[in-house]
Amino acid sequence: MNSRARGLRTRTRVGRGVPLSVVVFAVLAALVVAPAIALAAAQTHEPGTEASYPSAYVPGTYLTNGSDFVSAADWDSAETIRIEMSEFKFTPSDITLEAGKPYILELVTVGAVKHEFTASDFFASAAWRKVESGESEVKATYFKEVEVFPGKQADLYLVPIEPGTYELVCEIEGHFEAGMFGTITVTGSAPTSPAPVYKSISQGPWVADGAARVDAADWDTMQTVRIDEDEFSFAPQQTVLEVNQPYKLEFVNIGAVKHESTAPEFFQTVAFRKAEDASGEFKAPTLLEVETFSGKQTDLYLIPTAAGTFDLVCEIEGHFEAGMFGTIVVQAASQAATPPPAQGATPPPAAPVPPASGNAGIAAIGGNAAPATTMILLLSLAVVLVAGARALTSRWPRR
C-alpha cells in the first residue's frame, strides 16, 4: 500500500485527519474535567445562593422573606386576639389563625409572676412585623421567646404562613409541668405569591453559635453602657466596646418623640441574649431595629464577637438627616483576657458580615478555601488525564 493510501486509511479511521489520541483525550476531558469544573462552580458560588425550601417549612429553618408578607398586609384590618397568661395556663389555650392574614396577638400576664409565650416552629415560620410593648417596638427577622412581666402586655404583630398545628408552651421552670401549654393551629393554605422562602437557621445573618456563647458567658461580669436618645442625637455619639465582653446597652429616650436605634452590621456580629423593657423580655437570634418611646428605656443584652467600627443610626423619617447618627467601636480584647469559644462552637467571623438585603440575610458557605481546593483538584486530574492518554496511545501500532 502506498503512502497516500495509508494516509487515507488513517484519516478514515479517526475522522477528518484528527489523530485518535486527540479524540481519546477529548473524551476523557468531557468525562473527568467537566464534572470538576461544575464542582468548582458550586464551591465558588456567590453568597446567598444556598439551597432553599421554596414552599414548605422544615424544622431548623426560618422564613427569610417575611418582610414581603408584612409590607403586603392590610394592618388596619388585622384581627386582634387577646391571650391571658396566669398560674399556670394560657386563656385561650388553643388558638386558631388563618395563613396569610395579619394578626395582633395581645399577650397579657394577669398572674403574679412573669410568663413566657413560645411556639418555636410557629415563630420561625411566621412573618414578623414587630413586638410592641408600652415602652418600645422591637423588630427581628423572627423571635424565639416572649416573656411578659406581671400586669404587663406585649403585642405580637405577625402573619402566619404555614398551615399546621404547633405546640405552644411556657418554658419557665415548672410552668409547663404545671400545665401551661396549648396549641396554635394555622388553617388555610400557605401564600403562593410571593412564595415563602426558608433557609437554615445556621446560615442566618447572625452569629451561628450565638446561643452557645450567651449560655457560656459569665453575666455577673456584664458591663452596663448607657446611650441617651434625644432630638436629634445619640449621647455618647461614639460607644466603645470590647470583643467577648458581655454588655447591657441601655437605650434611654430622654426626648419628646420616639427614637430608633439600629446598627445592622453590628447586630449581625453579636451573640444576642435579649431585649428587655419594663413590660417584658424579647428573645431572637439578633435584632433589626429597636424603637424606644419618649421617656422610656430599652436594654439590649449582648456579646460583641468581632472588632470593627459600626454605624448606629435612627432611621425614623428626618431623624438621620437632622444628625441622629453615631458609631459603635468594638476593640479586640487582649489575648490573655479573651475567653475561649463555647465548646463545639464556631469561631466568630473576622470581620462584620455585610448588611442583609431586606429582611433576609444569607451567610456564604464554602469560604475562601474553595478556589484553592478546586485548583489542586483540577491540576491533579490534568496529570492523571495526560498520563492516561500517553499510556493508551503508546500501545497503538506506529504506521
N, C-alpha and C positions, 0 to 999 in steps of 0.2 A: 504494500500500500504506500503511495507516495505521500509526501509531506502535506500536500493540500488536502488529500482525503483524510489523513489522520486529524488535521485541524478541524475539518468539517464534522467528523465523528465526535470529537471532543466537544465542540460547540453545541451539537445536537443533544448530547447527554446532559449538559449542565444548563443550557439555555442561553442564547444570545451572547455567547462568549464570556459569561461570568464564571469564574473558577468555582469549582464545587466547594472549596474551603471557605470562600466568602459566603456562600449560601448557608453552610452549616453554622458559621459564625453568626449570621443574622438571625437564624432560627433560635440559637442559644440565647442571643441577646433579648429576643422577644419573650422567651420563656423565663429568663432569670432577671435581667436588668429592669424590665418594665415593672414587675412587682416591687422591686427595690425602690424605683422612683415613686411609685404610689405610696410606699411606706414612708419615704422621705416627706412627701406632701402631707401625709397625715401627722407626722411628728412636728412639722414646722408650721402648722396652721396658725392663723391669727387668733388672738384672744376673742372669746365669745362665740366659738364655733363648736362647742361640745355638743354631744348628742342630747336631745331633749325629749320630754314626754309631751307631745303636742296637744293631747286632748283628754288625758285621764290622770288623775292624781295618783302618785305612788308614794307610800310612806318613805320618809327620808328625803323628800324633795319639798320645794316651796314654789309658790306662784310668783313668777318673775315679772309678769306684765299686769300686775294688779292695778297700776295707775290708769290703764286703758279702760277698765271697768268702772273705776272711781270717777273718772272725768266724764264718762258717758251716762252716769246715773243721774236721775232727777231727785236730788236730795230734798227738794221741797215736798216730795210725795213719799219720803222714806217712812216706813212703818216703825213705830216705837214700841218696844216690848220691855216692860219692867220686870226685873228679876231680883227678888229679895233673897238675901243670904243671912242665915241665922244659925243658932246652935241646934242641930247641925244638919241643915238642909238648904236646898235651893227651892224657891217657890216662884214659878212652877219648876218642877224638876225635869220635865220633858218639854223641850222647846222645838217647835216646828217652823221652819223657814222655807222660802222658795228660792231656787237657784236663779241668779241674775237680778234679783231685786235688792234695793238698798234698805238697810235696817239700821236703827239706833237701839242698841241693847243697853238699857239703863241698869247698871249693877248697883244695888243699894244694900249696904250692910245695916240690917236692923238689929243685929245681935250685939253682944257686949264685947266681942273680940273681933280682930280682923279676919277676913275670909278671902280665899283665893278662887278665881274662876279661870279654869284652863281646860282646853279641849285640843290637844296638840295637833292632831291631824286636821281638824276643822280649821284651826287658826292658820296652819301652814298653807291650806288650800284656798283660803278666802282672800278677797281683795280688800285691803285695809285703807281707809282714809285717815283715821286718827283715833286716839283715845283722848277723851276730854274730861277734865275734872273742874272743880271750882277754882283751881289755881292755874291750870296750864293745858296746853294741847301738845301731845307727844305723837310724833309721826315716825313710823318704821315700815320697812318692807313687809314685815309681819311680826306679830307679838307671840311670845311663848306663854306668858302668865300675866294676869292682872290681879293684884291684891287690893282690897278696899278696906279702909280703916273703919272702926265703929262709928255709926252715924253719918258716914260719908257716902258719896256717889261718884262713880266713874262711868262714862258712856263710851261704848264701842261703836264706831261708825264703820260699817263693813258691808260687803256684797258677797253672799255665799255663792260659790261657783260649782262645786262638785256635789251631785246628789249622793245621799248615803246617810247612815246613822252613825254618829260619832259619840264617844264617851266623854261626858262632862264630869269633872271632879274638882274637889278642893284637896290639894296635896299638903296643906299644913299638917304637921304631925298630929295624928289622932283623929283628924276631921273626917277623912274618908272612911276610916274604920268605924266611926260613929254614925255613918250613914249619909255623909254629904257627897252625893254623886247623882248623876242624872244622864240625860241624853240630849243631843242636838240632832234633829232629823232634817235633812235638806231634801225637798221634793222637787219634781220637775226635771228639766234637762239642762245640762251644762251649756252655757252660751257657745255659739259657733262663730260669731263674727263680732269681735275677734275671737279666735280660739285661745283658750288658756294655754300657757306655756309654762312648764315646770322644769326646774333644774335641781341638781343635787344640792342639799344644804351645805355640804362640804365645799362646794365651789361658789358659794355666795360672796358678795363684796364685803366680807368681814374676816376677822382673824379666825381661821378654821378651828384652832384649839382654844378659842377664847373662853369657853365654859370651863375647860380644864384649868386654865390659868387663874380664872376667878376662884375656883374651888381651892386651888393650891396656895393662893395668896394669904398673907397674914394681914387681915384687915385691921388689926389692932395698931399696925404701923401706918395706917392711912393718913395722908396729909389732906388738909382742907384748904381749898383756894376759893376765894370769893371774887365773883365778877359782877359788877353792877351794870345794869342796863338803864339808859336814860335817853332823853331826846337830844341828840341822836349820837350816842357813843357807847363804847364798852370801856369800863374802867376796872383794872388797867387795860390799856389798849393792847399791850403785849403780855401774854401769860406764859411763864416758863415752867416746864415740867421735866421730869426725868424718866427715862425708859425703865420699865419694870417696877415702878413705884405705884402702889395703889393710891388713888385720889378720890376725894369728893369735891366736884366742882359745883359751887353754889352760884346759880344764876339768879340774881335778885333784881327785880324790876322796881326801880325807885322813881320811874317816870309816871306820866299820866295816861299813857296808852300802852297796849300790849306790845311786846317786842319778841323777835325771833332770834334764836342762836342756832346757827348751823355751820358746820365745818366738815363737809363731806369727806375730804381726803383724810382728815384726822380721825373721824369716826370709823373709817374703814380699817384703821391700823390699831384700834384699841381693843383690849379684851373688856367687853361691856358687861357690867353686872346688872344695873337697873337705873331707871329714872324714878325719882321719888318726890312727891309734894305732900301737902298737908292732907290730901284725900286718899293717897294710895301709892303703890309701887307698880311700875310697869316694866316688864322684862321682855327683851328682844335680843336677837343676835347682835344688832347695833342700831344706831339711830339714823334718821334722815334729818329731822328738824325738831326743835323744842321751842314752843311759844309760851312765854310766861306773862300772865295778866298783870295789870298795874297793881303794885303793892304786894305782889306775891313772889314766891320763890320756888324754883325747881332745882333739885340736886341730881347730878349725874355721878354715878359710882363707876369708875373705870380704871384700867391699867394701860398706859401707853406702851406699845411694843416696838415702835420704830422711830428713830431720830429724824428730825426734819422741821421745816417751818411751814405751817398750815394756815390758810386764811380762815378767819372767823367773821361771819357777816350776818346782818339782818336783812332778809330778802322781802320783808313787807314793803309794799309799794311806797317808794320815795325815801325809805329809811337809809338804804345803802347810799343813795345819791346825796343824802344830807350828811354823810360822813360816818355812818354807823358800820364800821368795819374795824378789824384788828387782826392780830396773829396769835397763834399758839405755837410756841417753840418747844420742841421736845429734844432734850440733850441726852447723849449717851451716858449711861452710868459708868462708873469706874469698874473695871473687870472684877475687882475684889467684891464690889457691892452688888454685882448683878446676880440675882438668884437664878438657878438653873431652870429650864423649861419644865413644865409638868411632865411626869413620867409618860412616855409614849407620845408626847406632843410633838408637833411640827414646829421648828424654829420660826420666829416671826420673820416677815418679809424685811429685806434690807432697805427698802425704800417705800414711800407711800404708794398705795395702789391707785391708779388713775381713777377719776370720778366715773361712776356708772352712768350709762345713758338712761334717762328717765328713772323709772322705779326699779329697773332691773340691772344688776351688775353681775357679770360672769367672769370669774377668775380664769386666767390662761392656764393650760396644762402643758406639760412637756418641758418647759423651761428652756434655757439656752444650751443645754447639753444635747438636744436632739439633732441640730445640724451636724455637730462633730461626730456623733454616733453614726449618723446616716452616711457621712462621707467615708468613714472607716469601712462600713458595710459595703458601700459601692466599690471601693478600691479592692477589698478582699474578693468580691465577686468578679471584678475585672481580671484579677490574677488567675482565679480558677477558670474563668472563661477562656483566656488566652492559652493557658496550659492544656486545657481540654481540646481546644481546636488544633493545637500543634500535635498533640498525641494522636488525634484522629487522622489528620491529614498525612502524618509521617508514614502511615501504613498503606497509603494508596500507591499503586504502581506508577512509577515515573515513565512518562511517554516522551 
